[in-house]
Amino acid sequence: MPPTPAVDHLVVATTDLARGVPALAAQLGVPLAEGGRHAEFGTHNALLALGGSTYLELIAVDPDAPPPGRPRWFGLDTDAVRSRLADGPRLLHWVARPAVMPPGPDDHGERLRLRRGDLAWTVTVPADGSLPGDGSGLVPTLIAWDDAHPTDTLADAGVRLERLVLGGPRAPELRRRLADLGLAGCVTVADEPPVLRAELQTPHGPVVLDGG
């Protein structure tokens, strides 16, 4: 049976995970769980369940990892992304589970097979490490998990993703693309100035993560 199309996870990035974890935890009012390391990309992360099989990933360059043999994903090596993260953790991107992983490569990127512990997955990553599509973070990275999923072992801190809002001048094109992937009902695509916004409900009230 093909997977149910969904927002798999939000990508919140920070320049330093040791500082970013307490900063984001304070913003959300809940602790984050320790994640792991991505040897292929020289990054590490912390995680937070968002209800069902959706979660938040706080990711950063791992200072203890050797330089990877390719550009880091999500544009983390670029001056443009570093500038966006200068004031602290920021919503950078989102990762989706499509109804069917389309053959590639295309502007989503190469299809890479990765594994960490019990987790194994296929994910799209552009060869130059950039955010897919036009680099705005609106076009999702695509992922397909084998069996285990990170949310299988994440504690429920009571945070839920209420709505993920995407918007920009190419909204009609984005709607068509998401519809082709079976993702049209998973996010809100708005005809407004460029926006990437996650609306969360936490035990302490609503919190908005803005990717602007």
GROMACS elastic network, one bead per residue, 0.5 to 0.9 nm:
[ bonds ]
;  ai    aj funct       b0    kb
    1     4     6  0.89269   500
    2     5     6  0.87604   500
    2    99     6  0.61235   500
    2   100     6  0.67064   500
    3     6     6  0.86096   500
    3    97     6  0.73300   500
    3    98     6  0.73500   500
    3    99     6  0.56776   500
    3   100     6  0.74561   500
    3   144     6  0.82442   500
    4    97     6  0.74404   500
    4    98     6  0.74098   500
    4    99     6  0.59984   500
    4   182     6  0.86757   500
    5     8     6  0.86295   500
    5    96     6  0.73974   500
    5    97     6  0.52259   500
    5   100     6  0.83947   500
    5   181     6  0.78979   500
    5   182     6  0.59631   500
    5   183     6  0.56922   500
    5   184     6  0.89964   500
    5   185     6  0.87908   500
    5   186     6  0.75092   500
    6     9     6  0.89193   500
    6    53     6  0.84195   500
    6    54     6  0.79045   500
    6    95     6  0.89826   500
    6    96     6  0.58630   500
    6    97     6  0.52995   500
    6    98     6  0.68492   500
    6    99     6  0.84731   500
    6   182     6  0.86113   500
    6   183     6  0.65188   500
    6   185     6  0.85435   500
    6   186     6  0.57764   500
    6   187     6  0.87256   500
    7    10     6  0.77309   500
    7    53     6  0.84481   500
    7    54     6  0.62920   500
    7    55     6  0.86312   500
    7    94     6  0.73762   500
    7    95     6  0.63157   500
    7    97     6  0.63158   500
    7    98     6  0.87446   500
    7   164     6  0.86234   500
    7   183     6  0.81536   500
    7   186     6  0.64193   500
    7   187     6  0.77809   500
    8    53     6  0.66617   500
    8    55     6  0.66579   500
    8    56     6  0.86722   500
    8    94     6  0.77571   500
    8    95     6  0.55187   500
    8    97     6  0.57260   500
    8   142     6  0.87982   500
    8   143     6  0.77829   500
    9    50     6  0.84664   500
    9    53     6  0.84503   500
    9    54     6  0.53148   500
    9    56     6  0.52675   500
    9    57     6  0.66961   500
    9    93     6  0.89739   500
    9    94     6  0.59791   500
    9    95     6  0.52783   500
    9    96     6  0.69172   500
   10    54     6  0.81282   500
   10    55     6  0.65624   500
   10    57     6  0.60009   500
   10    58     6  0.83681   500
   10    91     6  0.73217   500
   10    92     6  0.80317   500
   10    93     6  0.63135   500
   10    95     6  0.63003   500
   10    96     6  0.89157   500
   10   198     6  0.82464   500
   11    56     6  0.63376   500
   11    57     6  0.51702   500
   11    58     6  0.62633   500
   11    59     6  0.70788   500
   11    74     6  0.86069   500
   11    90     6  0.85740   500
   11    91     6  0.60875   500
   11    92     6  0.57150   500
   11    94     6  0.53771   500
   11    95     6  0.72700   500
   12    56     6  0.71574   500
   12    57     6  0.59482   500
   12    59     6  0.63110   500
   12    60     6  0.89075   500
   12    89     6  0.63256   500
   12    90     6  0.53278   500
   12    92     6  0.54294   500
   12    93     6  0.70304   500
   12    94     6  0.85671   500
   12   209     6  0.87531   500
   12   211     6  0.86640   500
   13    16     6  0.88398   500
   13    17     6  0.86246   500
   13    20     6  0.82953   500
   13    45     6  0.89680   500
   13    57     6  0.80007   500
   13    58     6  0.54287   500
   13    60     6  0.58730   500
   13    74     6  0.88210   500
   13    76     6  0.82601   500
   13    81     6  0.89469   500
   13    85     6  0.70681   500
   13    88     6  0.84753   500
   13    89     6  0.54433   500
   13    90     6  0.56321   500
   13    91     6  0.64531   500
   13    92     6  0.61904   500
   13    93     6  0.86733   500
   14    17     6  0.63083   500
   14    19     6  0.83000   500
   14    20     6  0.57372   500
   14    21     6  0.87059   500
   14    58     6  0.70424   500
   14    59     6  0.62538   500
   14    60     6  0.53067   500
   14    61     6  0.82595   500
   14    82     6  0.84242   500
   14    85     6  0.57961   500
   14    86     6  0.82322   500
   14    88     6  0.61127   500
   14    90     6  0.67420   500
   15    19     6  0.83596   500
   15    20     6  0.74458   500
   15    59     6  0.84312   500
   15    60     6  0.56433   500
   15    61     6  0.68543   500
   15    76     6  0.86217   500
   15    82     6  0.70741   500
   15    85     6  0.63629   500
   15    86     6  0.74359   500
   15    88     6  0.74853   500
   15    89     6  0.75994   500
   16    19     6  0.55565   500
   16    20     6  0.58124   500
   16    21     6  0.85632   500
   16    59     6  0.86176   500
   16    60     6  0.59247   500
   16    61     6  0.71513   500
   16    62     6  0.81508   500
   16    63     6  0.85484   500
   16    88     6  0.88246   500
   16    89     6  0.88767   500
   17    21     6  0.58057   500
   17    22     6  0.87937   500
   17    44     6  0.77590   500
   17    45     6  0.70997   500
   17    46     6  0.79024   500
   17    58     6  0.76325   500
   17    59     6  0.69121   500
   17    60     6  0.56465   500
   17    61     6  0.78963   500
   17    62     6  0.80170   500
   18    21     6  0.59463   500
   18    22     6  0.74898   500
   19    22     6  0.60122   500
   19    23     6  0.64254   500
   19    24     6  0.88910   500
   19    88     6  0.84997   500
   20    23     6  0.50584   500
   20    24     6  0.60505   500
   20    25     6  0.83703   500
   20    58     6  0.77966   500
   20    59     6  0.88331   500
   20    60     6  0.85816   500
   20    88     6  0.67004   500
   20    89     6  0.58937   500
   21    24     6  0.53920   500
   21    25     6  0.59882   500
   21    26     6  0.85314   500
   21    31     6  0.82355   500
   21    32     6  0.69046   500
   21    46     6  0.72217   500
   21    58     6  0.74527   500
   21    89     6  0.85109   500
   22    26     6  0.59822   500
   22    27     6  0.85521   500
   22    31     6  0.79190   500
   22    32     6  0.83874   500
   23    26     6  0.52610   500
   23    27     6  0.63847   500
   23    28     6  0.88593   500
   23    88     6  0.74892   500
   23    89     6  0.74127   500
   24    28     6  0.61890   500
   24    29     6  0.82479   500
   24    30     6  0.86604   500
   24    31     6  0.85592   500
   24    32     6  0.83077   500
   24    58     6  0.84681   500
   24    88     6  0.85131   500
   24    89     6  0.66856   500
   25    28     6  0.51941   500
   25    29     6  0.55526   500
   25    30     6  0.53116   500
   25    31     6  0.52015   500
   25    32     6  0.63586   500
   26    29     6  0.50085   500
   26    30     6  0.70256   500
   26    31     6  0.80928   500
   27    30     6  0.82391   500
   27   207     6  0.78085   500
   28    31     6  0.81434   500
   28   159     6  0.83012   500
   28   200     6  0.88181   500
   28   202     6  0.67196   500
   28   203     6  0.87150   500
   28   204     6  0.79533   500
   28   205     6  0.89290   500
   28   206     6  0.88118   500
   28   207     6  0.67562   500
   29   202     6  0.74855   500
   29   203     6  0.76686   500
   29   204     6  0.67390   500
   30    48     6  0.88882   500
   30   157     6  0.65077   500
   30   158     6  0.84166   500
   30   159     6  0.82023   500
   30   202     6  0.80990   500
   30   203     6  0.81874   500
   30   204     6  0.89679   500
   31    48     6  0.79231   500
   31   157     6  0.76396   500
   32    35     6  0.88643   500
   32    46     6  0.62112   500
   32    47     6  0.56203   500
   32    48     6  0.53183   500
   32    49     6  0.86835   500
   32    58     6  0.88063   500
   32   157     6  0.86056   500
   33    46     6  0.56072   500
   33    47     6  0.50788   500
   33    48     6  0.61382   500
   33    49     6  0.88695   500
   33   154     6  0.73262   500
   33   155     6  0.80319   500
   34    45     6  0.71482   500
   34    47     6  0.63162   500
   34    48     6  0.89694   500
   35    44     6  0.71872   500
   35    45     6  0.50775   500
   35    47     6  0.56555   500
   35    57     6  0.83306   500
   35    58     6  0.88571   500
   35   150     6  0.89835   500
   36    43     6  0.86683   500
   36    44     6  0.55678   500
   36    45     6  0.57427   500
   36    46     6  0.71637   500
   36   116     6  0.80331   500
   37    40     6  0.89801   500
   37    41     6  0.87489   500
   37    42     6  0.74094   500
   37    43     6  0.58853   500
   37    45     6  0.66806   500
   37    62     6  0.77262   500
   37    65     6  0.87157   500
   37   116     6  0.79872   500
   38    41     6  0.56127   500
   38    42     6  0.58270   500
   38    43     6  0.52976   500
   38    44     6  0.59263   500
   38    45     6  0.84963   500
   38    62     6  0.87207   500
   38   114     6  0.87903   500
   38   115     6  0.87581   500
   38   116     6  0.75907   500
   39    42     6  0.52786   500
   39    43     6  0.70750   500
   39    44     6  0.85929   500
   39    65     6  0.73839   500
   39    66     6  0.84652   500
   39    68     6  0.73829   500
   39   116     6  0.89376   500
   40    43     6  0.82339   500
   40    68     6  0.59645   500
   40    69     6  0.73511   500
   40    70     6  0.79368   500
   40    72     6  0.83364   500
   40   114     6  0.83050   500
   41    44     6  0.88374   500
   41    61     6  0.83833   500
   41    62     6  0.89692   500
   41    65     6  0.89451   500
   41    67     6  0.79816   500
   41    68     6  0.53132   500
   41    69     6  0.77451   500
   41    70     6  0.71286   500
   41    71     6  0.71991   500
   41    73     6  0.66833   500
   42    60     6  0.88095   500
   42    61     6  0.61072   500
   42    62     6  0.55648   500
   42    63     6  0.80243   500
   42    64     6  0.83917   500
   42    65     6  0.53926   500
   42    66     6  0.66520   500
   42    67     6  0.62663   500
   42    68     6  0.55016   500
   42    72     6  0.69127   500
   43    59     6  0.68453   500
   43    60     6  0.55942   500
   43    63     6  0.81566   500
   43    65     6  0.74945   500
   43    72     6  0.76969   500
   43    73     6  0.87916   500
   44    58     6  0.84508   500
   44    59     6  0.58199   500
   44    60     6  0.58138   500
   44    61     6  0.64349   500
   44    62     6  0.54502   500
   45    57     6  0.63972   500
   45    58     6  0.53280   500
   45    60     6  0.63931   500
   45    61     6  0.87707   500
   45    62     6  0.86290   500
   46    56     6  0.83203   500
   46    57     6  0.58965   500
   46    58     6  0.51692   500
   46    59     6  0.67054   500
   47    55     6  0.69326   500
   47    56     6  0.56252   500
   47    58     6  0.62526   500
   47    59     6  0.87953   500
   47   150     6  0.85105   500
   47   154     6  0.78712   500
   48    54     6  0.89726   500
   48    55     6  0.55361   500
   48    56     6  0.50359   500
   48    57     6  0.66984   500
   48    58     6  0.84080   500
   48   151     6  0.84887   500
   48   154     6  0.70881   500
   48   155     6  0.79987   500
   48   156     6  0.80470   500
   48   157     6  0.76405   500
   48   159     6  0.81748   500
   49    52     6  0.79627   500
   49    53     6  0.79029   500
   49    54     6  0.64321   500
   49    56     6  0.63321   500
   49   150     6  0.86478   500
   49   151     6  0.62414   500
   49   154     6  0.60679   500
   49   155     6  0.68861   500
   49   156     6  0.59576   500
   49   157     6  0.69846   500
   49   158     6  0.81412   500
   49   159     6  0.69842   500
   49   160     6  0.78135   500
   50    53     6  0.76869   500
   50    54     6  0.53307   500
   50    56     6  0.66783   500
   50   151     6  0.87349   500
   50   156     6  0.77826   500
   50   157     6  0.82202   500
   50   158     6  0.75920   500
   50   159     6  0.52707   500
   50   161     6  0.55902   500
   50   200     6  0.83573   500
   51    54     6  0.58091   500
   51    55     6  0.71143   500
   51   151     6  0.84780   500
   51   156     6  0.74631   500
   51   158     6  0.78283   500
   51   159     6  0.69927   500
   51   160     6  0.53841   500
   51   161     6  0.71551   500
   52    55     6  0.82955   500
   52   151     6  0.76144   500
   52   160     6  0.88997   500
   53   149     6  0.76237   500
   53   150     6  0.81112   500
   53   151     6  0.57263   500
   53   152     6  0.79776   500
   54   150     6  0.88944   500
   54   151     6  0.70746   500
   54   160     6  0.87686   500
   54   161     6  0.80028   500
   55   150     6  0.79985   500
   55   151     6  0.68292   500
   55   154     6  0.88778   500
   55   160     6  0.88401   500
   55   161     6  0.84682   500
   58    89     6  0.78570   500
   58    90     6  0.89641   500
   58    91     6  0.88702   500
   59    62     6  0.89038   500
   60    63     6  0.88773   500
   60    76     6  0.76853   500
   61    64     6  0.89038   500
   61    65     6  0.83653   500
   61    72     6  0.82175   500
   61    76     6  0.72505   500
   61    77     6  0.85217   500
   62    65     6  0.54581   500
   62    66     6  0.85558   500
   63    66     6  0.80285   500
   65    68     6  0.80202   500
   67    70     6  0.83721   500
   68    71     6  0.70308   500
   68    72     6  0.72291   500
   69    72     6  0.88736   500
   70    73     6  0.88544   500
   70   127     6  0.76859   500
   70   128     6  0.76325   500
   70   129     6  0.76790   500
   71    75     6  0.79336   500
   71    76     6  0.83246   500
   71    77     6  0.68478   500
   71   127     6  0.74511   500
   71   128     6  0.58079   500
   71   130     6  0.82874   500
   72    75     6  0.64952   500
   72    76     6  0.59067   500
   72    77     6  0.61045   500
   72   128     6  0.81459   500
   72   129     6  0.53121   500
   72   130     6  0.82457   500
   73    76     6  0.62472   500
   73    77     6  0.80617   500
   73   125     6  0.66431   500
   73   126     6  0.77634   500
   73   127     6  0.88033   500
   73   128     6  0.81415   500
   73   130     6  0.64158   500
   73   131     6  0.74099   500
   74    77     6  0.83596   500
   74    81     6  0.84325   500
   74    92     6  0.79049   500
   74    93     6  0.75937   500
   74   125     6  0.82339   500
   74   126     6  0.89444   500
   74   129     6  0.60615   500
   74   130     6  0.55888   500
   74   132     6  0.82212   500
   74   135     6  0.89541   500
   74   137     6  0.83676   500
   75    78     6  0.54603   500
   75    79     6  0.86676   500
   75    80     6  0.81267   500
   75    81     6  0.61991   500
   75    82     6  0.86878   500
   75   128     6  0.83147   500
   75   129     6  0.54032   500
   75   131     6  0.58225   500
   75   135     6  0.84179   500
   76    79     6  0.82188   500
   76    80     6  0.87393   500
   76    81     6  0.59913   500
   76    82     6  0.68054   500
   76   129     6  0.78410   500
   76   130     6  0.81391   500
   77    80     6  0.87490   500
   77    81     6  0.74916   500
   77    82     6  0.74894   500
   77   129     6  0.79917   500
   77   130     6  0.88377   500
   78    81     6  0.55317   500
   78    82     6  0.63188   500
   78    83     6  0.86536   500
   78   130     6  0.83219   500
   79    82     6  0.50105   500
   79    83     6  0.59932   500
   79    84     6  0.86556   500
   80    83     6  0.52313   500
   80    84     6  0.65062   500
   80    85     6  0.89772   500
   81    84     6  0.50487   500
   81    85     6  0.64132   500
   81    86     6  0.88028   500
   81    92     6  0.83139   500
   82    85     6  0.51396   500
   82    86     6  0.62426   500
   83    86     6  0.52019   500
   83    87     6  0.83622   500
   84    87     6  0.74379   500
   84    88     6  0.84746   500
   84    89     6  0.88647   500
   84    90     6  0.73761   500
   84    92     6  0.85700   500
   84   211     6  0.86175   500
   84   212     6  0.81125   500
   85    88     6  0.53587   500
   85    89     6  0.59632   500
   85    90     6  0.61161   500
   85    92     6  0.89401   500
   86    89     6  0.82439   500
   87    90     6  0.83617   500
   89    92     6  0.89011   500
   90   209     6  0.71332   500
   90   210     6  0.68293   500
   90   211     6  0.59301   500
   90   212     6  0.83135   500
   91    94     6  0.84099   500
   91   196     6  0.76301   500
   91   197     6  0.75880   500
   91   198     6  0.78847   500
   91   209     6  0.60156   500
   91   210     6  0.58567   500
   91   212     6  0.80896   500
   92   136     6  0.85202   500
   92   137     6  0.61795   500
   92   138     6  0.89684   500
   92   196     6  0.79558   500
   92   210     6  0.85348   500
   92   211     6  0.55379   500
   92   212     6  0.84935   500
   93   131     6  0.78101   500
   93   136     6  0.81508   500
   93   138     6  0.66456   500
   93   139     6  0.82169   500
   93   140     6  0.70786   500
   93   141     6  0.81163   500
   93   196     6  0.78113   500
   93   211     6  0.77581   500
   94   137     6  0.70644   500
   94   138     6  0.74151   500
   94   139     6  0.79850   500
   94   140     6  0.54630   500
   94   141     6  0.66189   500
   94   142     6  0.89479   500
   95   139     6  0.88517   500
   95   140     6  0.51897   500
   95   142     6  0.57286   500
   95   143     6  0.67843   500
   96   140     6  0.59934   500
   96   141     6  0.62296   500
   96   142     6  0.50730   500
   96   143     6  0.61136   500
   96   144     6  0.86123   500
   96   183     6  0.79367   500
   97   100     6  0.80913   500
   97   101     6  0.79752   500
   97   141     6  0.87310   500
   97   142     6  0.58858   500
   97   143     6  0.53006   500
   97   144     6  0.60498   500
   97   145     6  0.85640   500
   97   181     6  0.87647   500
   97   183     6  0.81655   500
   98   101     6  0.60180   500
   98   102     6  0.84053   500
   98   142     6  0.67528   500
   98   143     6  0.74608   500
   98   144     6  0.78159   500
   98   178     6  0.87238   500
   98   181     6  0.52925   500
   98   182     6  0.60278   500
   98   183     6  0.64225   500
   99   181     6  0.61392   500
   99   182     6  0.55227   500
   99   183     6  0.77148   500
  100   144     6  0.85243   500
  100   181     6  0.70946   500
  100   182     6  0.82161   500
  101   104     6  0.88524   500
  101   122     6  0.88468   500
  101   142     6  0.72808   500
  101   143     6  0.75236   500
  101   144     6  0.70240   500
  101   181     6  0.81326   500
  102   105     6  0.88769   500
  102   181     6  0.80725   500
  103   106     6  0.80708   500
  103   111     6  0.82218   500
  104   107     6  0.85060   500
  104   108     6  0.81034   500
  104   109     6  0.72568   500
  104   110     6  0.63986   500
  104   111     6  0.67262   500
  104   124     6  0.86858   500
  105   108     6  0.72703   500
  105   109     6  0.55113   500
  105   111     6  0.68110   500
  105   124     6  0.83772   500
  105   126     6  0.85904   500
  106   109     6  0.54421   500
  106   110     6  0.71668   500
  106   126     6  0.84676   500
  107   110     6  0.84447   500
  107   125     6  0.89517   500
  107   126     6  0.70438   500
  107   132     6  0.58941   500
  107   133     6  0.54685   500
  107   134     6  0.86472   500
  108   111     6  0.87260   500
  108   124     6  0.57870   500
  108   125     6  0.64927   500
  108   126     6  0.63170   500
  108   131     6  0.82561   500
  108   133     6  0.62938   500
  108   139     6  0.78214   500
  108   140     6  0.75156   500
  108   141     6  0.62024   500
  108   142     6  0.72789   500
  109   112     6  0.89201   500
  109   123     6  0.86641   500
  109   127     6  0.65228   500
  109   128     6  0.89725   500
  109   129     6  0.88308   500
  109   132     6  0.67469   500
  109   133     6  0.88855   500
  109   141     6  0.82273   500
  110   123     6  0.79010   500
  110   124     6  0.52226   500
  110   125     6  0.52694   500
  110   126     6  0.57565   500
  110   127     6  0.66903   500
  111   122     6  0.62913   500
  111   123     6  0.55592   500
  111   125     6  0.67145   500
  111   126     6  0.88346   500
  111   142     6  0.89388   500
  111   143     6  0.89871   500
  112   121     6  0.82086   500
  112   122     6  0.54448   500
  112   123     6  0.53731   500
  112   124     6  0.62199   500
  112   125     6  0.71400   500
  113   120     6  0.74607   500
  113   121     6  0.59062   500
  113   123     6  0.67030   500
  114   119     6  0.83413   500
  114   120     6  0.57863   500
  114   121     6  0.55152   500
  114   122     6  0.63061   500
  114   123     6  0.76408   500
  115   118     6  0.75013   500
  115   119     6  0.56115   500
  115   121     6  0.64264   500
  115   122     6  0.88828   500
  116   119     6  0.52283   500
  116   120     6  0.64787   500
  117   120     6  0.78854   500
  118   147     6  0.88913   500
  118   148     6  0.67099   500
  118   149     6  0.87906   500
  119   145     6  0.76861   500
  119   146     6  0.75959   500
  119   147     6  0.76678   500
  119   148     6  0.56484   500
  119   149     6  0.65843   500
  119   150     6  0.74827   500
  120   144     6  0.88662   500
  120   145     6  0.61360   500
  120   146     6  0.56871   500
  120   147     6  0.75926   500
  120   148     6  0.74250   500
  120   149     6  0.85085   500
  121   143     6  0.69267   500
  121   144     6  0.55987   500
  121   146     6  0.56122   500
  121   147     6  0.85916   500
  122   142     6  0.82541   500
  122   143     6  0.56385   500
  122   144     6  0.51992   500
  122   145     6  0.64539   500
  122   146     6  0.80352   500
  123   141     6  0.72003   500
  123   142     6  0.56993   500
  123   144     6  0.65504   500
  123   145     6  0.86060   500
  124   132     6  0.86087   500
  124   141     6  0.57891   500
  124   142     6  0.54590   500
  124   143     6  0.66549   500
  125   128     6  0.82980   500
  125   129     6  0.65394   500
  125   130     6  0.78870   500
  125   131     6  0.80536   500
  125   132     6  0.74665   500
  125   141     6  0.71163   500
  125   142     6  0.85110   500
  126   129     6  0.52486   500
  126   130     6  0.60014   500
  126   131     6  0.72899   500
  126   132     6  0.64644   500
  127   130     6  0.77104   500
  128   131     6  0.89990   500
  129   132     6  0.86037   500
  130   133     6  0.87744   500
  130   135     6  0.64128   500
  131   134     6  0.74008   500
  131   136     6  0.69001   500
  131   137     6  0.58035   500
  131   138     6  0.87352   500
  131   139     6  0.80359   500
  131   140     6  0.84056   500
  131   141     6  0.78819   500
  132   135     6  0.56215   500
  132   136     6  0.79747   500
  132   137     6  0.69632   500
  132   138     6  0.82805   500
  132   139     6  0.60252   500
  132   140     6  0.68538   500
  132   141     6  0.65840   500
  133   136     6  0.75273   500
  133   137     6  0.78474   500
  133   138     6  0.78671   500
  133   139     6  0.55579   500
  133   140     6  0.81528   500
  134   137     6  0.77557   500
  134   138     6  0.82364   500
  134   139     6  0.76307   500
  135   138     6  0.78059   500
  135   139     6  0.80069   500
  136   139     6  0.74599   500
  136   194     6  0.84878   500
  136   196     6  0.87067   500
  137   140     6  0.68622   500
  137   141     6  0.87323   500
  137   196     6  0.75891   500
  137   211     6  0.85349   500
  138   166     6  0.62172   500
  138   167     6  0.77962   500
  138   168     6  0.87337   500
  138   174     6  0.81458   500
  138   194     6  0.89931   500
  138   195     6  0.82560   500
  138   196     6  0.67270   500
  139   174     6  0.72663   500
  139   177     6  0.85590   500
  139   178     6  0.84625   500
  140   178     6  0.88713   500
  145   148     6  0.69743   500
  145   149     6  0.66512   500
  146   149     6  0.80771   500
  148   151     6  0.85611   500
  148   152     6  0.68858   500
  149   152     6  0.55186   500
  149   153     6  0.80522   500
  150   153     6  0.61982   500
  150   154     6  0.66570   500
  151   155     6  0.79908   500
  151   156     6  0.89829   500
  152   155     6  0.86840   500
  154   157     6  0.88815   500
  156   159     6  0.74941   500
  157   160     6  0.89857   500
  157   202     6  0.83062   500
  157   203     6  0.80628   500
  158   201     6  0.81617   500
  158   202     6  0.60946   500
  158   203     6  0.59022   500
  159   200     6  0.67719   500
  159   201     6  0.56354   500
  159   203     6  0.66425   500
  160   199     6  0.86283   500
  160   200     6  0.55419   500
  160   201     6  0.51926   500
  160   202     6  0.65509   500
  161   164     6  0.74168   500
  161   198     6  0.70527   500
  161   199     6  0.61683   500
  161   201     6  0.65317   500
  161   202     6  0.89717   500
  162   198     6  0.76941   500
  162   199     6  0.54929   500
  162   200     6  0.53166   500
  162   201     6  0.64698   500
  163   186     6  0.84777   500
  163   187     6  0.66337   500
  163   188     6  0.71548   500
  163   197     6  0.81621   500
  163   198     6  0.59419   500
  163   199     6  0.51217   500
  163   200     6  0.71253   500
  164   186     6  0.80045   500
  164   187     6  0.52205   500
  164   188     6  0.61256   500
  164   189     6  0.85592   500
  164   196     6  0.75073   500
  164   197     6  0.58003   500
  164   199     6  0.62564   500
  164   200     6  0.88053   500
  165   187     6  0.61154   500
  165   189     6  0.58997   500
  165   190     6  0.69183   500
  165   195     6  0.71353   500
  165   196     6  0.58164   500
  165   197     6  0.50639   500
  165   198     6  0.63174   500
  165   199     6  0.79761   500
  166   171     6  0.80271   500
  166   174     6  0.88914   500
  166   187     6  0.73487   500
  166   188     6  0.61061   500
  166   190     6  0.60432   500
  166   191     6  0.87574   500
  166   192     6  0.88559   500
  166   194     6  0.75125   500
  166   195     6  0.54998   500
  166   197     6  0.66826   500
  166   198     6  0.89622   500
  167   170     6  0.78670   500
  167   171     6  0.59287   500
  167   174     6  0.87691   500
  167   188     6  0.82309   500
  167   189     6  0.54438   500
  167   191     6  0.57662   500
  167   192     6  0.55375   500
  167   193     6  0.62470   500
  167   196     6  0.67241   500
  167   197     6  0.89565   500
  168   171     6  0.54142   500
  168   174     6  0.89566   500
  168   189     6  0.84143   500
  168   190     6  0.72225   500
  168   191     6  0.62463   500
  168   192     6  0.56609   500
  168   193     6  0.50176   500
  168   195     6  0.64000   500
  169   172     6  0.81986   500
  169   191     6  0.70693   500
  169   192     6  0.72588   500
  169   193     6  0.68150   500
  169   194     6  0.69396   500
  170   173     6  0.54571   500
  170   174     6  0.62868   500
  170   175     6  0.87901   500
  170   191     6  0.84652   500
  171   175     6  0.61105   500
  171   176     6  0.86860   500
  171   189     6  0.64092   500
  171   190     6  0.66845   500
  171   191     6  0.60435   500
  171   192     6  0.83971   500
  172   175     6  0.50943   500
  172   176     6  0.63630   500
  172   177     6  0.87172   500
  172   189     6  0.84214   500
  172   191     6  0.82457   500
  173   176     6  0.51762   500
  173   177     6  0.62445   500
  173   178     6  0.87122   500
  174   177     6  0.50578   500
  174   178     6  0.61453   500
  174   179     6  0.84815   500
  174   189     6  0.76566   500
  175   178     6  0.52397   500
  175   179     6  0.60654   500
  175   180     6  0.86507   500
  175   183     6  0.88824   500
  175   184     6  0.66040   500
  175   189     6  0.66581   500
  176   179     6  0.50733   500
  176   180     6  0.62557   500
  176   181     6  0.88074   500
  176   184     6  0.80866   500
  177   180     6  0.52042   500
  177   181     6  0.65644   500
  177   182     6  0.88806   500
  177   183     6  0.85468   500
  177   184     6  0.84462   500
  178   181     6  0.50731   500
  178   182     6  0.62371   500
  178   184     6  0.51256   500
  178   185     6  0.86974   500
  178   186     6  0.89289   500
  179   183     6  0.55383   500
  179   185     6  0.81421   500
  180   183     6  0.75019   500
  180   184     6  0.80785   500
  181   184     6  0.77471   500
  182   185     6  0.77996   500
  182   186     6  0.86246   500
  183   186     6  0.53346   500
  183   187     6  0.73674   500
  184   187     6  0.65589   500
  184   188     6  0.80622   500
  184   189     6  0.86036   500
  185   188     6  0.75532   500
  189   192     6  0.89349   500
  190   193     6  0.85401   500
  190   195     6  0.84675   500
  191   194     6  0.86991   500
  192   195     6  0.75020   500
  194   212     6  0.78944   500
  195   210     6  0.78025   500
  195   211     6  0.68608   500
  195   212     6  0.62651   500
  196   209     6  0.84751   500
  196   210     6  0.61570   500
  196   212     6  0.65706   500
  197   208     6  0.68588   500
  197   209     6  0.57415   500
  197   211     6  0.59116   500
  197   212     6  0.80281   500
  198   207     6  0.83832   500
  198   208     6  0.57338   500
  198   209     6  0.50935   500
  198   210     6  0.65596   500
  198   211     6  0.83048   500
  199   206     6  0.71975   500
  199   207     6  0.61851   500
  199   209     6  0.65185   500
  199   210     6  0.86594   500
  200   205     6  0.84766   500
  200   206     6  0.56540   500
  200   207     6  0.51705   500
  200   208     6  0.59972   500
  200   209     6  0.77152   500
  201   204     6  0.79466   500
  201   205     6  0.58187   500
  201   207     6  0.62224   500
  201   208     6  0.86310   500
  202   205     6  0.51057   500
  202   206     6  0.58192   500
  202   207     6  0.69546   500
  203   206     6  0.83420   500
  204   207     6  0.87556   500
